[in-house]
Amino acid sequence: MKYPKLLQRLETLEMVTYFHDDNAEDMYRNIMQIVATAKPQTKEQEHQIIYDTLYLLETMHYEPLLDESLSEFKVEEREPNN
């Protein structure tokens, strides 16, 4: 399992919903499929795709259900080196 925190987040979503057809493992596989299709060039791009996908999933379907922030999944912005 490449991203255990992502799976934990999806398991939390599964517990607070009654959409048992969308179990955490299936959602995890779907997100990993999106990442694979996008073919990110860097780890930061891969993490950004995961964050964006999770953000869309939660805001479209589950936003009122979770109190926890998505901040742990957000990619840290780096200052450009001058």
N, C-alpha and C positions, 0 to 999 in steps of 0.2 A: 504494500500500500504506500504509494508515493506521498500522499498528503493526508495523514491521519486527522489533522485538525479540521480539514474540509469534510471528511466523513463524519466526524463528531457533530459538526454544524448541521449537516444534512440529517443525521439521526435525530437531532433536536427538532428539526422541522417535521420529520416524520411523526414524532411523538405528539406534537401540538396540533397535528391535523388528523383528519379522518380519511385522508386520501391514501389508503394503504396500497393502492395500485402503484403509487409513486414512492417506492421504498428508497431508503437512503443509498443502498448499493446501486440501484438502477440510476438514481440521480447522479451519483458519483461517476459511474461509467459514462453517462451522457455528457457530463462536463469534460471528462478526459477525452471523449470523442471530439468535442468542440475544439479543445486544445490541439489535438492531433491534426484536425482539419485545417486549423489556422496556421500551422507550421511556424511557431514563434522561433525567432533567431537567438533570443537570449532568455535567461531565467526570469528577468524582469518582465519581458513581454509575456511569458507564460503565466506568471503570477497576475499580471494585469488582466489577462483573458479570464482567468479563474475568478478574480474579483468582480469584473464586469458581468460575467455570467451569473454569479451568485447574487449580485446586486439586482439584476433584472428579475431573476427568479423570485427573490424575496419581496421586492417592491410590487411585482405584479400579482403575487398570489398570497404571500404570507406576512406582509409588513406588520399588521397589527398583532401578530402572534408572538413575535420575539422581542424581548427587551434588550438583548445583547447587541452591541454595535458590531458592524462589519469591519471596524478599524483594524482588527488583527489580520485581516486578509488584504488590506490596502497596501499597495506598493509605496514605499517611502520615496518621496521626491528628493533627488540629489541636487545639490548646488553644482552648477557648471564650473569646471576647473578653468580658471583664467590664467 
